[in-house]
């Protein structure tokens, strides 16, 4: 059976799919299985005990997020610069990335043969070679480009761009030029892709014989370019002119200090308290490259991801972003190619530029130091001493800094974390773990013939359903692993009950092109994300920090063709992060459970996964009660009766529900709000509500305390109702 045969049908088919096949007596260690541990009852009663709160609060910092220069997260994403490779450099992409670019735009191969830097093209390829790169004579970085005009013909360069015309028609730009000979007129313009029709243009008289900066503005006529339509940005000379060009820029006029305003607005709406700046690129990042005048920052290769690092989005820009969205920075220090002194200097710089030198910010001592894909990866023998050296250097600058030591992944942490825990007390406050899971890879090579002990009718999509059920169970095993990690920490007297776990990356990926498992891009990923957030609230006593991957790209905000939108998981995250919560209260919801055998690779055996995953919380004032409910069932809507004890609710409650026609549906640039939460108001008679949670959904119910001073009516006095 081939998964791709079913995916389009599964997407289009309203989710009335059958989960299980008929019982087959096969061994769990040789077959992929979903077994029903406790059958889901026809009706579920949820008992919420607001008078039984947890002893520990829920820290806001479990709703942290993650930013790394990868894909279109910073450049072509948060950073509003429209042009790619504005400094006209070479070797800014790995070979595989170059191959991808040429595959997508075959004309770039010919442009490269003319000496043009990717992804720039000749204005008129028929003119042949009228370009010469110059090394060592540049306004920025290492290389500039000479344009040699053709008498009587326009000669120049162009780049395919996408403009946010849905938001603004005005653009500001600049370029560096050095006049070499002939006339001095440069023209910059915007045109429809591969067209001679000019939509907007500006003239520049580049008369200086030394590198000089020239600015311009371009205003498009209303309706001249459709949303998502490509355009060309053009720089040309007319006549027998020779000019050197370097360091170009094109920005939307409404950019906020160089940042995309749509991205800033969506990030601010998340109310994330922390933004982690880190990831694999950290091990080769030297922070001084990203400070100072932007025009003088050097473009280079981001070795970790094979993409350009222009350094125009550096420390100051990151701190400005944090200020704009109301978050604190959480920065991963370079423990790969960096030094303790470099780290200490970065801490000092950030403290001085962010909060007036007060300190107390959160710093991560490296990222995945055990990974051989990282520059200067650390051996287990090196680990304790190197961690201690960086810790001491940072503490010398800021004794109040909150330090996160690099830990192992949640399923393979024991030896690595044991090495970290040999350090002296106070070396770190928390130890990190990551949970980046590929949801389309299973323990068995082909999970098609999975079985389940249930009397349901056969599923027409067994592979898809198995992957979905196994993926939805992953947050459950993560919570159990985190508890085990804390148990190990508590075995070391220097850190027992003092150091805890920081989940600094969590993400669900799929490597298949068919989007055939729950992942960061689709509705299934939103269900996984909500499951993680429920798990984090349950384990808030041992996980004070968690960062979803990411605030941009993956499960967060996405920008494609200058259209900003969000993955469904973003909305699930926002439903949680914007809720008024302070601590959990007891809740009892017996909605049945299932177990996974030979499931997702590395997390193949997961017993007792609840179909209806429910967390209840109170806010600090005690006047708002919130229920967070994830229905993991692939086909069954769960009808419930919710009883509130110790909380006299007002007559109405608010519901937010996130769901779609299929867990494989996505948001995209063409339909950016295809999947968003739906809101409704519910009636709450006598502290009791009847509510049905849709299958494959995330729901947040918010109850407010009644303002009346009357004595609460006991729930036992009201008549039972069913639905």
C-alpha positions as CSV (number, residue, x, y, z in Angstrom):
1,X,0.0,0.0,0.0
2,X,1.4,3.4,-0.9
3,X,0.6,6.3,1.4
4,X,0.5,8.8,-1.4
5,X,-2.5,7.0,-2.9
6,X,-4.7,7.9,0.1
7,X,-3.6,11.4,1.2
8,X,-5.7,13.5,-1.1
9,X,-8.8,11.4,-0.3
10,X,-8.1,11.6,3.4
11,X,-7.8,15.4,3.2
12,X,-11.0,15.8,1.3
13,X,-13.0,13.3,3.3
14,X,-14.7,14.8,6.3
15,X,-13.2,13.2,9.3
16,X,-15.6,10.3,9.8
17,X,-12.8,7.9,9.2
18,X,-12.7,4.5,10.9
19,X,-9.7,4.0,13.2
20,X,-9.3,0.3,13.7
21,X,-9.4,-3.0,11.9
22,X,-11.0,-6.2,13.3
23,X,-9.1,-8.0,16.0
24,X,-6.2,-10.2,14.8
25,X,-4.1,-12.2,17.2
26,X,-0.6,-11.1,16.4
27,X,2.3,-10.4,18.8
28,X,2.9,-6.8,19.8
29,X,6.7,-7.1,19.1
30,X,6.2,-8.0,15.5
31,X,3.2,-5.9,14.4
32,X,2.3,-2.3,14.6
33,X,-0.6,-2.1,16.9
34,X,-3.0,0.3,18.5
35,X,-4.7,-1.5,21.4
36,X,-7.6,0.0,23.4
37,X,-6.5,0.0,27.0
38,X,-9.8,1.4,28.3
39,X,-12.8,1.7,25.9
40,X,-14.2,5.2,25.5
41,X,-17.6,5.4,27.1
42,X,-20.6,6.7,25.3
43,X,-20.7,9.7,27.6
44,X,-17.9,11.1,29.7
45,X,-18.3,13.0,32.9
46,X,-15.5,15.5,33.7
47,X,-15.3,16.4,37.4
48,X,-13.4,19.7,38.0
49,X,-12.4,20.4,41.6
50,X,-11.4,24.0,41.8
51,X,-11.1,23.7,45.5
52,X,-8.1,21.3,45.1
53,X,-5.4,23.4,43.5
54,X,-1.8,22.2,42.9
55,X,0.9,23.2,45.3
56,X,3.0,24.9,42.6
57,X,2.2,27.6,40.1
58,X,2.4,27.2,36.3
59,X,5.3,29.4,35.2
60,X,4.6,31.6,32.2
61,X,7.9,30.6,30.8
62,X,6.6,27.2,29.6
63,X,5.1,29.2,26.8
64,X,8.5,30.2,25.4
65,X,9.3,30.1,21.7
66,X,12.3,29.7,19.5
67,X,14.0,31.7,16.8
68,X,16.9,30.4,14.7
69,X,18.3,31.6,11.3
70,X,16.9,28.6,9.4
71,X,14.8,28.5,6.3
72,X,12.9,31.8,6.1
73,X,12.8,32.5,9.8
74,X,15.0,35.6,10.0
75,X,16.0,36.5,6.4
76,X,13.0,36.5,4.0
77,X,10.9,36.2,7.2
78,X,11.1,38.4,10.3
79,X,13.7,40.7,8.6
80,X,11.8,42.8,6.1
81,X,14.5,43.0,3.5
82,X,13.0,41.8,0.2
83,X,16.2,41.2,-1.8
84,X,18.2,38.0,-1.5
85,X,22.0,38.3,-1.6
86,X,21.9,42.1,-1.6
87,X,25.7,42.3,-1.2
88,X,26.3,40.4,-4.5
89,X,28.5,37.7,-2.8
90,X,29.4,34.2,-3.8
91,X,29.5,31.0,-1.7
92,X,26.5,31.9,0.5
93,X,24.8,28.6,-0.1
94,X,25.9,25.0,0.2
95,X,26.1,22.9,-3.0
96,X,22.8,21.2,-2.3
97,X,21.0,24.5,-1.7
98,X,22.4,25.9,-5.0
99,X,21.1,22.8,-6.8
100,X,17.7,23.4,-5.3
101,X,17.7,27.0,-6.4
102,X,18.7,26.2,-10.0
103,X,16.1,23.4,-10.1
104,X,13.4,25.9,-9.1
105,X,14.8,28.7,-11.4
106,X,16.7,27.1,-14.3
107,X,17.6,30.6,-15.7
108,X,20.0,31.0,-12.7
109,X,22.4,28.6,-14.3
110,X,22.9,30.8,-17.3
111,X,23.2,33.9,-15.0
112,X,25.9,32.2,-13.0
113,X,27.8,31.5,-16.2
114,X,27.8,35.3,-16.8
115,X,29.4,35.9,-13.4
116,X,26.3,37.0,-11.7
117,X,25.8,36.1,-8.1
118,X,22.8,33.9,-7.2
119,X,19.9,34.7,-7.5
120,X,20.6,37.7,-9.7
121,X,19.9,37.5,-13.4
122,X,20.8,39.6,-16.5
123,X,18.2,42.1,-17.5
124,X,18.6,40.9,-21.1
125,X,20.3,37.5,-21.4
126,X,20.6,38.1,-25.2
127,X,23.2,40.8,-24.6
128,X,25.7,38.2,-23.5
129,X,28.4,38.9,-20.9
130,X,28.4,42.5,-19.8
131,X,29.3,41.8,-16.2
132,X,32.5,41.5,-14.2
133,X,32.8,40.6,-10.5
134,X,35.4,42.5,-8.5
135,X,37.0,40.9,-5.4
136,X,38.6,43.0,-2.7
137,X,37.0,46.2,-3.9
138,X,33.6,46.3,-2.3
139,X,31.4,48.6,-0.2
140,X,30.4,45.5,1.8
141,X,31.9,42.1,2.4
142,X,34.3,40.9,-0.4
143,X,32.7,41.3,-3.8
144,X,31.1,43.9,-6.0
145,X,29.7,43.7,-9.6
146,X,30.6,45.9,-12.6
147,X,27.9,46.5,-15.2
148,X,29.2,47.4,-18.6
149,X,26.5,49.2,-20.6
150,X,25.6,48.4,-24.2
151,X,25.3,51.7,-26.2
152,X,21.7,52.4,-27.1
153,X,20.3,49.5,-25.0
154,X,19.4,49.1,-21.4
155,X,21.8,46.8,-19.5
156,X,21.5,45.7,-16.0
157,X,20.5,43.1,-13.4
158,X,17.2,41.9,-12.0
159,X,16.0,39.7,-9.2
160,X,12.6,37.9,-8.8
161,X,10.9,39.3,-5.8
162,X,7.5,39.1,-4.0
163,X,6.1,42.3,-2.6
164,X,3.5,42.7,0.3
165,X,1.2,44.7,-1.9
166,X,-1.8,43.5,0.2
167,X,-0.3,45.8,2.9
168,X,1.7,48.5,1.3
169,X,2.5,49.9,-2.1
170,X,5.5,52.0,-1.0
171,X,9.0,50.8,-0.9
172,X,12.3,52.4,0.1
173,X,15.7,51.3,-1.1
174,X,19.4,52.1,-1.4
175,X,22.5,50.9,-3.2
176,X,26.2,51.6,-3.3
177,X,27.7,52.6,-6.6
178,X,31.1,53.7,-7.9
179,X,31.1,55.5,-11.2
180,X,33.8,54.1,-13.6
181,X,33.1,55.8,-17.0
182,X,30.5,57.1,-19.3
183,X,27.1,58.5,-18.3
184,X,26.1,58.5,-14.6
185,X,22.4,57.6,-14.8
186,X,21.1,54.5,-13.0
187,X,17.5,53.5,-13.0
188,X,15.9,51.2,-10.5
189,X,12.4,49.9,-11.1
190,X,9.8,47.3,-10.3
191,X,8.2,45.3,-13.1
192,X,5.9,42.3,-13.5
193,X,8.1,39.2,-13.7
194,X,9.9,38.9,-17.0
195,X,8.1,41.9,-18.5
196,X,9.3,45.3,-19.9
197,X,6.3,47.0,-18.4
198,X,7.6,49.4,-15.7
199,X,5.3,49.7,-12.6
200,X,7.5,52.1,-10.6
201,X,10.9,53.6,-11.2
202,X,13.4,56.0,-9.8
203,X,16.5,57.7,-11.3
204,X,19.9,57.9,-9.5
205,X,22.7,60.1,-10.7
206,X,25.7,58.1,-9.4
207,X,28.4,60.6,-10.1
208,X,31.0,59.8,-7.4
209,X,34.1,57.9,-8.4
210,X,34.3,56.3,-4.9
211,X,31.8,54.1,-3.1
212,X,28.8,56.1,-2.3
213,X,25.3,55.3,-1.0
214,X,22.2,56.4,-2.9
215,X,18.7,56.1,-1.7
216,X,15.4,55.9,-3.6
217,X,11.7,55.3,-3.2
218,X,9.3,53.3,-5.4
219,X,5.5,53.6,-5.2
220,X,3.3,51.1,-7.1
221,X,0.0,52.2,-8.6
222,X,-2.9,50.6,-6.8
223,X,-4.0,47.3,-8.4
224,X,-0.9,47.1,-10.6
225,X,0.4,43.9,-9.0
226,X,-1.7,41.1,-7.6
227,X,-1.0,39.6,-4.2
228,X,1.4,36.7,-4.4
229,X,2.4,37.6,-8.0
230,X,6.1,37.7,-8.7
231,X,7.8,40.9,-9.8
232,X,11.3,41.9,-10.9
233,X,13.5,44.4,-9.1
234,X,15.8,46.0,-11.8
235,X,18.9,48.1,-11.8
236,X,20.0,49.3,-15.2
237,X,22.2,51.7,-17.0
238,X,21.4,53.3,-20.4
239,X,24.2,53.9,-22.9
240,X,27.9,53.5,-22.7
241,X,28.2,53.5,-18.9
242,X,30.3,51.4,-16.6
243,X,29.5,51.3,-12.9
244,X,30.3,49.2,-9.9
245,X,27.4,48.1,-7.7
246,X,27.2,46.7,-4.2
247,X,25.0,46.4,-1.1
248,X,21.5,46.9,-2.4
249,X,18.4,47.1,-0.3
250,X,14.6,47.1,-0.9
251,X,12.3,47.4,2.1
252,X,8.6,47.9,2.6
253,X,8.0,51.5,3.7
254,X,6.1,50.2,6.7
255,X,8.9,48.1,8.1
256,X,9.4,48.5,11.8
257,X,13.2,49.1,12.4
258,X,13.8,46.6,9.6
259,X,11.2,44.1,10.8
260,X,8.2,42.8,9.0
261,X,5.1,44.4,10.7
262,X,2.8,41.5,9.9
263,X,5.3,39.1,11.6
264,X,5.7,41.4,14.6
265,X,1.9,41.7,15.0
266,X,1.4,37.9,14.9
267,X,4.3,37.3,17.3
268,X,3.0,39.8,19.7
269,X,-0.4,38.1,19.7
270,X,1.3,35.0,21.0
271,X,2.2,36.7,24.3
272,X,5.2,34.4,24.5
273,X,7.3,35.4,27.6
274,X,10.6,34.1,26.1
275,X,12.2,33.9,22.7
276,X,15.1,31.6,22.5
277,X,17.8,32.7,20.0
278,X,19.8,29.6,19.3
279,X,20.0,26.3,17.6
280,X,22.6,24.5,15.5
281,X,23.8,27.8,14.0
282,X,24.9,28.9,17.5
283,X,28.0,26.7,17.5
284,X,29.5,28.8,14.7
285,X,27.9,32.2,15.5
286,X,30.2,35.0,16.6
287,X,28.0,37.8,18.0
288,X,30.3,40.7,17.1
289,X,29.6,39.9,13.4
290,X,26.0,41.1,13.9
291,X,26.5,44.5,15.6
292,X,27.5,47.9,14.3
293,X,26.4,49.7,11.1
294,X,24.2,47.3,9.0
295,X,25.8,48.3,5.8
296,X,29.2,47.2,7.1
297,X,28.2,43.8,8.4
298,X,29.8,41.0,6.5
299,X,27.7,38.4,4.6
300,X,28.8,34.8,5.1
301,X,27.7,31.2,4.9
302,X,25.5,29.8,7.7
303,X,27.3,26.5,7.8
304,X,24.7,24.7,9.8
305,X,21.9,25.2,7.3
306,X,23.8,26.0,4.0
307,X,22.1,29.4,3.7
308,X,23.3,33.0,3.8
309,X,23.9,34.8,7.1
310,X,23.9,38.5,6.2
311,X,24.3,39.5,9.9
312,X,21.9,42.4,9.4
313,X,19.7,40.7,11.9
314,X,22.0,40.6,14.9
315,X,21.9,41.1,18.6
316,X,20.4,44.6,18.6
317,X,17.7,43.6,16.1
318,X,16.8,40.5,18.1
319,X,16.5,42.6,21.3
320,X,14.4,45.1,19.5
321,X,12.1,42.3,18.4
322,X,11.8,41.0,21.9
323,X,10.9,44.5,23.1
324,X,8.2,44.9,20.4
325,X,6.5,41.7,21.3
326,X,6.9,41.9,25.1
327,X,9.2,38.9,25.5
328,X,12.5,38.4,27.2
329,X,15.6,37.1,25.3
330,X,16.9,33.6,26.0
331,X,20.1,33.2,24.2
332,X,22.2,30.1,23.4
333,X,25.9,30.8,23.8
334,X,28.5,29.6,21.3
335,X,30.2,26.6,23.0
336,X,31.3,25.1,19.7
337,X,33.9,27.5,18.1
338,X,33.4,30.2,20.8
339,X,35.3,30.9,24.0
340,X,34.2,31.6,27.6
341,X,35.4,35.2,27.2
342,X,33.4,35.7,24.0
343,X,30.3,34.4,25.8
344,X,30.9,36.7,28.8
345,X,31.3,39.7,26.6
346,X,28.0,38.9,24.9
347,X,26.3,38.6,28.2
348,X,27.6,42.1,29.2
349,X,26.6,43.6,25.9
350,X,23.0,42.3,26.1
351,X,22.6,43.3,29.7
352,X,23.7,46.8,28.9
353,X,21.6,47.1,25.8
354,X,18.4,45.3,27.0
355,X,17.7,46.1,30.6
356,X,20.2,48.7,31.7
357,X,22.7,46.3,33.0
358,X,20.3,44.7,35.5
359,X,21.2,41.1,34.4
360,X,19.2,38.1,35.4
361,X,18.4,37.0,31.8
362,X,18.4,33.4,30.7
363,X,21.4,32.0,28.9
364,X,21.9,28.5,27.4
365,X,25.3,27.0,27.7
366,X,25.5,25.6,24.1
367,X,23.1,23.7,22.0
368,X,23.1,20.0,21.3
369,X,26.8,19.8,22.1
370,X,26.8,16.1,21.6
371,X,25.7,16.4,17.9
372,X,28.5,15.8,15.5
373,X,26.7,18.0,13.0
374,X,27.6,21.0,15.2
375,X,30.9,22.9,14.8
376,X,33.3,22.0,17.6
377,X,31.0,19.4,19.1
378,X,31.9,18.3,22.7
379,X,32.9,14.9,23.8
380,X,31.5,13.5,27.1
381,X,35.0,13.8,28.7
382,X,35.2,17.5,27.7
383,X,31.6,18.3,28.8
384,X,31.8,19.0,32.5
385,X,34.9,21.2,32.4
386,X,33.8,23.2,29.4
387,X,30.3,23.8,30.9
388,X,31.9,24.9,34.1
389,X,34.3,27.3,32.3
390,X,31.5,29.0,30.5
391,X,29.4,29.1,33.6
392,X,32.1,30.8,35.6
393,X,32.8,33.3,32.9
394,X,29.1,34.3,32.7
395,X,28.6,34.3,36.4
396,X,31.5,36.7,36.8
397,X,29.7,39.2,34.6
398,X,26.2,38.5,35.9
399,X,25.9,36.5,39.1
400,X,22.1,36.5,38.7
401,X,22.1,35.0,35.2
402,X,19.8,31.9,34.8
403,X,21.9,29.2,33.1
404,X,20.7,26.2,31.1
405,X,23.3,23.4,30.7
406,X,23.1,21.3,27.5
407,X,21.4,18.0,28.3
408,X,20.6,15.0,26.2
409,X,17.4,14.2,24.2
410,X,14.5,12.9,26.3
411,X,15.1,9.3,25.3
412,X,18.9,9.1,25.5
413,X,20.0,11.5,28.2
414,X,21.4,9.3,31.0
415,X,25.2,9.2,30.4
416,X,25.4,12.8,29.0
417,X,23.3,14.3,31.9
418,X,25.3,12.3,34.4
419,X,28.4,14.0,33.1
420,X,26.9,17.5,33.5
421,X,25.7,16.6,37.0
422,X,29.3,16.0,38.2
423,X,29.7,19.8,38.1
424,X,29.6,21.9,41.4
425,X,26.4,23.1,42.7
426,X,25.2,26.3,41.1
427,X,26.9,25.7,37.7
428,X,23.5,25.7,36.1
429,X,19.9,26.2,37.1
430,X,18.3,23.8,34.6
431,X,19.4,21.2,32.2
432,X,18.0,21.2,28.7
433,X,16.4,18.5,26.6
434,X,15.0,18.5,23.1
435,X,12.1,16.6,21.6
436,X,12.3,17.0,17.8
437,X,10.5,13.9,16.4
438,X,9.9,12.7,12.9
439,X,6.4,11.5,12.8
440,X,6.5,9.6,9.5
441,X,9.2,7.1,10.6
442,X,8.1,4.1,12.6
443,X,9.7,1.2,14.4
444,X,8.7,-1.2,11.7
445,X,9.6,-0.4,8.1
446,X,6.0,-0.7,6.9
447,X,3.2,-0.1,9.4
448,X,0.5,-0.8,6.9
449,X,-0.8,-4.0,8.4
450,X,-1.3,-2.7,11.9
451,X,-4.0,-4.3,14.1
452,X,-6.1,-3.2,17.0
453,X,-8.2,-4.9,19.6
454,X,-11.5,-3.3,19.0
455,X,-14.7,-4.2,17.2
456,X,-14.8,-1.2,14.9
457,X,-15.1,-1.6,11.2
458,X,-11.9,-1.7,9.1
459,X,-10.2,1.6,8.3
460,X,-9.7,2.5,4.7
461,X,-6.5,4.3,5.5
462,X,-4.7,2.1,8.0
463,X,-1.2,3.5,7.6
464,X,-2.4,7.1,8.0
465,X,-4.5,6.3,11.0
466,X,-1.7,4.4,12.7
467,X,0.8,7.2,12.2
468,X,-1.8,9.7,13.5
469,X,-2.6,7.7,16.7
470,X,1.1,7.0,17.3
471,X,2.0,10.6,16.8
472,X,-0.7,12.0,19.1
473,X,0.7,9.8,21.8
474,X,4.1,11.4,21.8
475,X,3.5,14.1,24.3
476,X,2.5,11.5,26.8
477,X,5.8,9.6,26.6
478,X,7.7,12.9,26.7
479,X,6.1,13.8,30.0
480,X,7.1,10.4,31.5
481,X,10.6,10.8,30.2
482,X,10.9,14.3,31.7
483,X,9.9,12.9,35.1
484,X,12.6,10.3,34.7
485,X,15.1,13.0,33.9
486,X,14.2,14.9,37.1
487,X,14.6,11.6,39.1
488,X,18.2,11.4,37.8
489,X,18.9,15.0,38.7
490,X,17.6,14.4,42.2
491,X,20.1,11.6,42.7
492,X,23.0,14.2,42.8
493,X,23.0,16.1,46.1
494,X,24.5,19.3,44.5
495,X,21.4,19.6,42.2
496,X,18.7,17.6,44.0
497,X,15.4,19.6,43.9
498,X,17.3,22.7,42.9
499,X,18.0,22.1,39.2
500,X,15.1,21.1,36.8
501,X,14.5,20.4,33.1
502,X,14.3,23.0,30.3
503,X,12.5,21.8,27.2
504,X,14.3,24.2,24.9
505,X,13.1,22.7,21.6
506,X,10.0,20.7,20.8
507,X,8.8,20.0,17.3
508,X,7.0,17.3,15.2
509,X,8.3,16.9,11.7
510,X,7.6,14.9,8.5
511,X,10.1,14.3,5.8
512,X,7.6,13.1,3.2
513,X,6.4,15.5,0.6
514,X,2.8,14.2,0.8
515,X,2.2,15.7,4.2
516,X,1.0,12.3,5.3
517,X,1.5,12.4,9.1
518,X,0.7,14.9,11.8
519,X,3.4,17.5,11.7
520,X,4.4,21.1,12.2
521,X,2.5,22.2,9.1
522,X,-0.9,20.7,9.4
523,X,-3.9,20.4,11.8
524,X,-2.5,17.2,13.2
525,X,0.5,19.2,14.4
526,X,-1.8,21.5,16.3
527,X,-3.2,18.5,18.2
528,X,0.4,17.4,19.0
529,X,1.3,20.9,20.2
530,X,-1.7,21.1,22.5
531,X,-0.8,17.7,23.9
532,X,2.7,19.0,24.7
533,X,1.2,22.1,26.4
534,X,-1.1,20.0,28.5
535,X,1.9,17.9,29.5
536,X,3.9,21.0,30.4
537,X,1.2,22.3,32.7
538,X,1.0,18.9,34.4
539,X,4.8,18.9,34.9
540,X,5.2,22.6,35.7
541,X,6.9,21.7,39.0
542,X,9.9,20.2,37.1
543,X,9.8,22.1,33.8
544,X,10.1,25.8,34.4
545,X,11.1,26.7,30.8
546,X,9.9,25.3,27.4
547,X,10.4,26.7,23.9
548,X,8.2,25.7,21.0
549,X,10.0,25.4,17.6
550,X,9.5,28.0,16.4
551,X,8.1,31.5,16.6
552,X,8.9,31.6,12.9
553,X,8.9,28.6,10.5
554,X,7.9,25.1,11.5
555,X,4.9,25.3,14.0
556,X,4.9,29.1,14.2
557,X,4.6,32.0,11.8
558,X,5.4,31.5,8.2
559,X,6.2,34.0,5.4
560,X,6.0,32.8,1.8
561,X,5.8,35.2,-1.2
562,X,5.6,38.1,1.3
563,X,2.4,36.7,2.7
564,X,2.5,36.2,6.4
565,X,0.4,33.4,7.9
566,X,0.7,30.8,10.6
567,X,0.7,27.0,11.0
568,X,-2.3,25.6,12.8
569,X,0.0,24.8,15.8
570,X,0.5,28.5,16.2
571,X,-3.2,29.0,16.9
572,X,-3.1,26.1,19.4
573,X,-0.1,27.7,21.1
574,X,-1.9,31.0,21.2
575,X,-5.0,29.5,22.7
576,X,-2.9,28.4,25.6
577,X,-0.4,31.2,26.0
578,X,-3.1,33.9,26.1
579,X,-5.2,32.1,28.7
580,X,-5.2,33.5,32.2
581,X,-3.7,30.6,34.2
582,X,-1.8,30.3,37.5
583,X,-2.1,26.8,38.8
584,X,-3.7,23.5,38.0
585,X,-6.7,22.1,39.8
586,X,-7.8,18.5,40.1
587,X,-9.8,17.1,37.3
588,X,-11.2,13.6,36.6
589,X,-12.1,12.7,33.1
590,X,-12.4,9.0,32.3
591,X,-12.7,9.1,28.5
592,X,-10.9,5.9,27.7
593,X,-7.3,5.3,26.5
594,X,-5.2,3.4,24.0
595,X,-1.7,2.0,23.8
596,X,0.8,2.1,20.9
597,X,3.1,-0.7,19.9
598,X,6.0,-0.4,17.4
599,X,5.1,3.2,16.8
600,X,7.1,6.2,16.0
601,X,10.9,5.5,15.9
602,X,12.6,6.1,19.3
603,X,9.2,6.3,21.0
604,X,7.7,3.1,19.8
605,X,6.0,1.8,23.0
606,X,3.5,4.2,24.6
607,X,0.9,2.7,26.9
608,X,-2.3,4.2,28.3
609,X,-2.7,7.3,26.2
610,X,-6.0,9.1,27.0
611,X,-8.3,9.9,24.1
612,X,-9.6,13.0,25.9
613,X,-6.6,14.8,27.4
614,X,-8.0,17.4,29.9
615,X,-6.2,20.0,32.1
616,X,-8.0,22.5,34.4
617,X,-6.5,25.7,35.8
618,X,-7.4,28.7,38.0
619,X,-6.0,32.1,37.5
620,X,-4.2,34.0,40.3
621,X,-7.3,35.9,41.4
622,X,-9.3,32.7,41.5
623,X,-12.1,34.1,39.4
624,X,-11.3,32.4,36.1
625,X,-11.4,28.6,35.5
626,X,-10.0,27.3,32.2
627,X,-10.3,23.8,30.8
628,X,-7.8,22.7,28.0
629,X,-9.1,19.7,26.2
630,X,-7.5,17.7,23.4
631,X,-9.6,15.0,21.7
632,X,-7.1,12.5,20.1
633,X,-9.8,10.2,18.8
634,X,-9.7,10.0,15.0
635,X,-13.4,9.5,14.5
636,X,-15.3,9.9,17.7
637,X,-16.8,13.1,19.0
638,X,-16.7,12.9,22.8
639,X,-19.9,13.9,24.5
640,X,-19.3,15.1,28.0
641,X,-21.0,16.4,31.1
642,X,-18.7,18.9,32.9
643,X,-19.3,19.4,36.6
644,X,-17.6,22.3,38.4
645,X,-16.9,21.9,42.1
646,X,-15.7,24.7,44.3
647,X,-16.3,27.3,41.7
648,X,-19.6,29.1,41.2
649,X,-19.6,30.0,37.5
650,X,-21.5,32.7,35.9
651,X,-24.3,31.8,33.5
652,X,-22.1,31.8,30.4
653,X,-18.7,30.4,29.3
654,X,-16.5,31.0,26.3
655,X,-15.3,28.2,24.0
656,X,-12.5,28.3,21.5
657,X,-12.2,25.2,19.2
658,X,-9.5,24.5,16.7
659,X,-10.3,21.8,14.1
660,X,-10.5,21.2,10.4
661,X,-12.0,18.8,7.9
662,X,-8.9,16.7,8.0
663,X,-5.8,16.6,10.2
664,X,-3.7,16.9,7.0
665,X,-5.1,20.3,6.0
666,X,-2.8,23.3,6.2
667,X,-2.7,27.1,6.0
668,X,-0.8,28.5,3.2
669,X,-0.1,31.8,1.4
670,X,-3.1,31.4,-0.9
671,X,-5.5,30.6,2.0
672,X,-3.7,31.9,5.1
673,X,-6.6,31.6,7.5
674,X,-8.0,28.2,6.4
675,X,-7.6,26.8,9.9
676,X,-8.2,29.2,12.8
677,X,-10.0,28.9,16.1
678,X,-13.8,29.2,16.2
679,X,-15.3,31.1,19.2
680,X,-18.7,30.6,20.8
681,X,-20.6,31.4,24.0
682,X,-22.1,28.6,26.1
683,X,-24.8,28.5,28.7
684,X,-23.7,27.2,32.2
685,X,-26.7,26.2,34.2
686,X,-26.0,25.3,37.9
687,X,-22.3,24.9,37.5
688,X,-22.9,22.1,34.9
689,X,-22.4,22.1,31.2
690,X,-23.0,19.5,28.5
691,X,-20.4,19.8,25.7
692,X,-19.2,17.7,22.8
693,X,-15.5,17.8,21.9
694,X,-15.1,17.2,18.2
695,X,-12.7,14.4,17.2
696,X,-9.2,15.5,16.3
697,X,-9.6,18.9,17.9
698,X,-8.3,21.3,20.5
699,X,-10.7,23.2,22.8
700,X,-10.3,25.8,25.5
701,X,-13.3,26.5,27.8
702,X,-13.2,29.5,30.0
703,X,-15.5,30.0,33.0
704,X,-15.8,33.2,35.0
705,X,-16.9,33.3,38.6
706,X,-20.4,34.6,39.3
707,X,-20.4,38.0,40.9
708,X,-23.4,37.2,43.1
709,X,-22.7,36.7,46.8
710,X,-25.2,33.9,47.1
711,X,-24.1,30.6,48.4
712,X,-23.1,28.2,45.6
713,X,-25.7,25.7,44.5
714,X,-24.5,22.1,44.9
715,X,-24.2,20.2,41.7
716,X,-25.8,17.2,43.2
717,X,-29.1,18.9,43.4
718,X,-29.5,19.5,39.7
719,X,-31.1,16.9,37.4
720,X,-28.8,14.7,35.3
721,X,-28.9,15.4,31.6
722,X,-27.4,13.5,28.7
723,X,-26.7,14.3,25.1
